[in-house]
Amino acid sequence: MTRSPGSRRTTTFYLCANRNKKSVTVNIAKPGGREIICQLTEDVEVFMENYEVGDLKRFGSTTSGVLKKINPDII
């Protein structure tokens, strides 16, 4: 195990598997958060969500709907 700056213990596997990945946390319950998601969608190739099924749909942001219109190539 290694220790990254400002974090707890991190395994070498984790560091290798997540190299060059970027992530962000956004509050989609607020209009500003939904706007950020739409802006980020323009420049991404893959959109991953970590919500319960239907949460994005409840807020009007689904990959098959709004996000797909912004970036048709999004996965």
Secondary structure as GFF3:
##gff-version 3
##sequence-region A 1 75
A	DSSP	beta_strand	2	3	.	.	.	ID=ss1
A	DSSP	beta_strand	9	10	.	.	.	ID=ss2
A	DSSP	alpha_helix	12	17	.	.	.	ID=ss3
A	DSSP	alpha_helix	31	41	.	.	.	ID=ss4
A	DSSP	alpha_helix	55	58	.	.	.	ID=ss5
A	DSSP	alpha_helix	66	70	.	.	.	ID=ss6
###
